[in-house]
């Protein structure tokens, strides 16, 4: 089994340490940049929308809908009632039977 010189051991260890340090710095900066991009408060989220509403780019109904949507999202976090989807109406797989007799099919010809 070949013996590795001590200088290569320490050189490899130093290279691994430098690469780890560079990786940690890059990861920290990336995380800091991502945290800066995400708006965290309701005011940060509504600010651009309020400006659009004030300048006439958004109508009142749309602005109210967005405010209501944000209020509903906020309720479950603050202990409000949970918003559930409305049940869909039942869909019948077959049309109701007719009392007039059998219906004519595509190949049937009345004569």
Backbone as JSON, one array per atom type, in Angstrom:
{
  "sequence": "XXXXXXXXXXXXXXXXXXXXXXXXXXXXXXXXXXXXXXXXXXXXXXXXXXXXXXXXXXXXXXXXXXXXXXXXXXXXXXXXXXXXXXXXXXXXXXXXXXXXXXXXXXXXXXX",
  "N": [[0.84, -1.16, 0.0], [0.63, 2.18, -0.96], [2.26, 4.96, 0.54], [1.1, 8.1, 1.51], [2.37, 11.31, 1.23], [2.74, 13.67, 3.89], [2.45, 16.35, 3.24], [0.64, 16.37, 1.1], [-1.64, 15.49, 2.32], [-2.23, 17.59, 4.14], [-2.49, 19.67, 2.3], [-4.75, 18.84, 0.83], [-6.64, 18.86, 2.9], [-6.64, 21.62, 3.53], [-7.58, 22.68, 1.1], [-10.14, 21.56, 1.05], [-11.25, 22.85, 3.28], [-11.17, 25.57, 2.43], [-12.88, 25.46, 0.21], [-15.26, 24.72, 1.52], [-15.68, 26.98, 3.13], [-16.05, 28.97, 1.17], [-18.37, 27.96, -0.02], [-20.21, 28.18, 2.12], [-20.31, 30.98, 2.41], [-21.39, 31.76, -0.07], [-23.9, 30.46, 0.08], [-25.03, 31.78, 2.29], [-25.22, 34.42, 1.33], [-26.97, 34.02, -0.8], [-29.29, 33.16, 0.55], [-29.86, 35.47, 2.03], [-30.42, 37.27, -0.06], [-32.73, 36.08, -1.14], [-34.49, 36.27, 1.0], [-34.8, 39.02, 1.07], [-36.27, 39.49, -1.21], [-38.88, 38.51, -0.88], [-41.97, 39.81, 0.01], [-43.05, 40.59, 3.28], [-45.04, 41.63, 4.9], [-48.53, 42.57, 5.1], [-48.93, 45.14, 4.25], [-46.74, 45.54, 2.56], [-47.46, 43.85, 0.5], [-49.91, 44.89, -0.38], [-49.26, 47.49, -1.12], [-48.24, 48.09, -3.88], [-50.59, 47.38, -5.22], [-52.48, 49.14, -4.22], [-51.47, 51.5, -5.25], [-51.85, 51.03, -7.98], [-54.63, 50.93, -8.03], [-55.24, 53.54, -7.22], [-54.2, 54.97, -9.35], [-55.88, 54.27, -11.35], [-55.54, 51.96, -12.82], [-56.68, 49.67, -11.93], [-59.89, 48.42, -11.25], [-62.51, 49.15, -8.81], [-63.93, 46.9, -7.91], [-62.21, 44.75, -8.43], [-60.04, 45.43, -6.79], [-61.28, 45.32, -4.24], [-61.91, 42.6, -4.21], [-59.37, 41.43, -4.1], [-58.49, 42.41, -1.63], [-60.34, 41.15, 0.04], [-59.7, 38.49, -0.42], [-57.11, 38.39, 0.67], [-57.76, 38.92, 3.3], [-59.26, 36.66, 3.96], [-57.29, 34.69, 3.74], [-55.7, 35.38, 5.85], [-57.26, 34.92, 8.12], [-57.37, 32.03, 9.0], [-54.82, 31.79, 10.16], [-54.99, 33.51, 12.32], [-56.77, 32.29, 13.97], [-59.35, 32.27, 13.05], [-62.37, 31.17, 11.36], [-62.13, 28.24, 9.38], [-61.77, 28.3, 5.89], [-63.75, 26.69, 3.61], [-64.32, 24.8, 0.65], [-67.15, 25.19, -1.5], [-69.69, 22.69, -1.78], [-69.98, 20.75, -4.72], [-72.66, 20.58, -7.11], [-74.56, 17.59, -7.59], [-73.85, 15.52, -10.37], [-75.66, 14.12, -12.86], [-75.31, 10.95, -14.35], [-76.79, 9.79, -16.35], [-79.38, 10.89, -18.54], [-82.71, 11.84, -17.43], [-85.37, 9.44, -17.69], [-87.7, 9.4, -20.36], [-91.25, 9.78, -20.65], [-92.47, 9.42, -23.03], [-91.8, 7.28, -24.63], [-89.4, 5.17, -26.36], [-86.43, 6.81, -27.37], [-85.32, 8.08, -30.53], [-82.51, 6.75, -32.12], [-79.22, 7.56, -33.5], [-79.11, 6.09, -35.86], [-81.67, 5.51, -36.49], [-84.45, 6.14, -38.57], [-87.13, 8.17, -39.1], [-90.16, 7.63, -40.8]],
  "CA": [[0.0, 0.0, 0.0], [1.5, 3.35, -1.05], [2.19, 5.93, 1.63], [0.88, 9.45, 1.01], [3.18, 12.27, 1.97], [1.98, 14.52, 4.8], [2.13, 17.63, 2.62], [-0.56, 16.22, 0.3], [-2.74, 15.38, 3.27], [-2.55, 18.94, 4.61], [-2.94, 20.45, 1.15], [-6.13, 18.41, 0.58], [-7.44, 19.36, 4.01], [-6.76, 23.07, 3.38], [-8.44, 22.9, -0.06], [-11.5, 21.23, 1.48], [-11.67, 23.93, 4.18], [-11.4, 26.78, 1.63], [-14.1, 25.23, -0.58], [-16.38, 24.76, 2.46], [-15.87, 28.37, 3.51], [-16.63, 29.66, 0.01], [-19.75, 27.46, -0.16], [-21.01, 28.79, 3.17], [-20.49, 32.4, 2.1], [-22.33, 31.85, -1.19], [-25.22, 30.06, 0.57], [-25.52, 32.85, 3.16], [-25.61, 35.57, 0.49], [-28.15, 33.62, -1.56], [-30.42, 33.18, 1.47], [-30.13, 36.87, 2.35], [-31.07, 37.85, -1.23], [-34.07, 35.52, -1.27], [-35.31, 36.86, 2.07], [-35.08, 40.41, 0.72], [-37.22, 39.54, -2.33], [-40.23, 38.14, -0.49], [-42.63, 40.75, 0.91], [-43.43, 39.87, 4.48], [-46.2, 42.19, 5.57], [-49.68, 42.84, 4.25], [-48.74, 46.47, 3.66], [-45.81, 45.36, 1.44], [-48.18, 43.2, -0.59], [-50.98, 45.75, -0.89], [-48.74, 48.78, -1.56], [-48.32, 48.29, -5.33], [-51.97, 47.27, -5.68], [-53.14, 50.41, -3.89], [-51.01, 52.5, -6.23], [-52.53, 50.73, -9.24], [-56.03, 51.33, -7.86], [-55.29, 55.0, -7.17], [-53.9, 55.53, -10.67], [-56.92, 53.89, -12.29], [-55.22, 50.75, -13.56], [-57.46, 48.58, -11.38], [-61.2, 48.92, -10.83], [-62.8, 48.99, -7.38], [-64.37, 45.53, -7.65], [-61.02, 43.9, -8.39], [-59.28, 45.78, -5.59], [-62.01, 44.77, -3.09], [-61.77, 41.14, -4.27], [-58.02, 41.1, -3.63], [-58.46, 42.66, -0.19], [-61.12, 40.09, 0.68], [-58.91, 37.26, -0.52], [-56.03, 38.47, 1.65], [-58.35, 38.83, 4.63], [-59.62, 35.25, 4.18], [-56.04, 33.94, 3.98], [-55.16, 35.76, 7.15], [-58.12, 34.41, 9.17], [-56.97, 30.76, 9.62], [-53.63, 31.99, 10.98], [-55.33, 34.22, 13.54], [-57.75, 31.54, 14.72], [-60.68, 32.44, 12.48], [-62.94, 29.95, 10.83], [-61.43, 27.7, 8.21], [-62.52, 28.48, 4.66], [-63.89, 25.43, 2.9], [-64.9, 24.93, -0.68], [-68.57, 24.87, -1.58], [-69.88, 21.39, -2.43], [-70.45, 20.82, -6.1], [-73.93, 19.88, -7.3], [-74.41, 16.24, -8.14], [-73.97, 15.45, -11.81], [-76.29, 12.86, -13.24], [-74.57, 10.31, -15.43], [-77.72, 9.5, -17.44], [-80.53, 11.81, -18.54], [-83.91, 11.19, -16.91], [-86.13, 8.69, -18.69], [-88.84, 10.13, -20.89], [-92.49, 9.0, -20.63], [-93.01, 9.38, -24.38], [-91.38, 6.08, -25.33], [-87.96, 5.13, -26.68], [-85.93, 7.89, -28.23], [-84.73, 7.65, -31.79], [-81.06, 6.77, -32.11], [-78.67, 8.19, -34.69], [-79.32, 5.29, -37.07], [-83.11, 5.37, -36.72], [-85.01, 7.13, -39.46], [-88.59, 8.18, -39.06], [-90.59, 7.74, -42.16]],
  "C": [[0.9, 1.24, 0.0], [1.25, 4.31, 0.13], [2.06, 7.31, 1.01], [1.67, 10.41, 1.88], [2.28, 13.2, 2.77], [1.59, 15.83, 4.13], [0.88, 17.53, 1.75], [-1.8, 16.1, 1.18], [-3.17, 16.78, 3.73], [-3.04, 19.84, 3.48], [-4.4, 20.11, 0.82], [-7.07, 18.94, 1.66], [-7.66, 20.88, 3.9], [-7.69, 23.4, 2.21], [-9.9, 22.62, 0.29], [-12.05, 22.34, 2.4], [-11.99, 25.2, 3.41], [-12.69, 26.62, 0.81], [-15.34, 25.28, 0.32], [-16.69, 26.19, 2.86], [-16.52, 29.17, 2.38], [-18.09, 29.24, -0.18], [-20.67, 28.06, 0.89], [-21.29, 30.26, 2.91], [-21.51, 32.57, 0.97], [-23.74, 31.5, -0.73], [-25.82, 31.15, 1.44], [-26.0, 34.04, 2.33], [-26.87, 35.25, -0.32], [-29.39, 33.67, -0.67], [-30.82, 34.62, 1.81], [-30.85, 37.55, 1.18], [-32.5, 37.36, -1.39], [-34.99, 36.1, -0.21], [-35.67, 38.31, 1.76], [-36.14, 40.51, -0.38], [-38.65, 39.32, -1.88], [-40.84, 39.2, 0.42], [-43.19, 40.01, 2.11], [-44.68, 40.41, 5.14], [-47.33, 42.43, 4.57], [-49.54, 44.19, 3.56], [-47.79, 46.39, 2.46], [-46.52, 44.75, 0.24], [-49.23, 44.12, -1.21], [-50.48, 47.08, -1.45], [-48.82, 48.99, -3.07], [-49.75, 48.21, -5.86], [-52.76, 48.54, -5.37], [-52.73, 51.51, -4.86], [-51.7, 52.29, -7.57], [-53.99, 51.15, -9.17], [-56.15, 52.86, -7.89], [-55.04, 55.62, -8.54], [-54.91, 55.11, -11.73], [-56.62, 52.66, -13.11], [-56.05, 49.55, -13.11], [-58.81, 49.15, -10.94], [-61.48, 48.54, -9.37], [-63.18, 47.56, -7.04], [-63.17, 44.6, -7.53], [-60.18, 44.17, -7.14], [-59.96, 45.23, -4.34], [-61.88, 43.25, -3.04], [-60.42, 40.7, -3.73], [-57.91, 41.32, -2.12], [-59.2, 41.56, 0.57], [-60.35, 38.76, 0.67], [-57.77, 37.26, 0.5], [-56.57, 38.36, 3.07], [-58.73, 37.39, 4.96], [-58.38, 34.4, 4.43], [-55.51, 34.18, 5.37], [-55.96, 35.15, 8.3], [-57.68, 33.08, 9.77], [-55.74, 30.9, 10.51], [-53.98, 32.63, 12.31], [-56.44, 33.52, 14.33], [-59.16, 31.69, 14.21], [-61.19, 31.12, 11.93], [-62.2, 29.53, 9.57], [-62.32, 27.84, 6.99], [-62.55, 27.15, 3.93], [-64.56, 25.68, 1.56], [-66.37, 24.56, -0.64], [-68.73, 23.49, -2.23], [-70.43, 21.58, -3.84], [-71.8, 20.11, -6.21], [-73.69, 18.52, -7.93], [-74.65, 16.27, -9.65], [-74.55, 14.09, -12.15], [-75.55, 12.27, -14.42], [-75.48, 10.0, -16.61], [-78.86, 10.51, -17.39], [-81.76, 11.1, -18.0], [-84.7, 10.53, -18.04], [-87.36, 9.5, -19.1], [-90.07, 9.22, -20.88], [-93.05, 8.81, -22.03], [-92.59, 8.13, -25.15], [-89.91, 6.14, -25.65], [-87.59, 6.26, -27.63], [-85.31, 7.32, -29.49], [-83.23, 7.79, -31.7], [-80.54, 7.4, -33.38], [-78.93, 7.41, -35.97], [-80.78, 5.13, -37.41], [-83.62, 6.5, -37.6], [-86.53, 7.05, -39.37], [-89.12, 8.37, -40.47], [-91.96, 7.87, -42.34]]
}
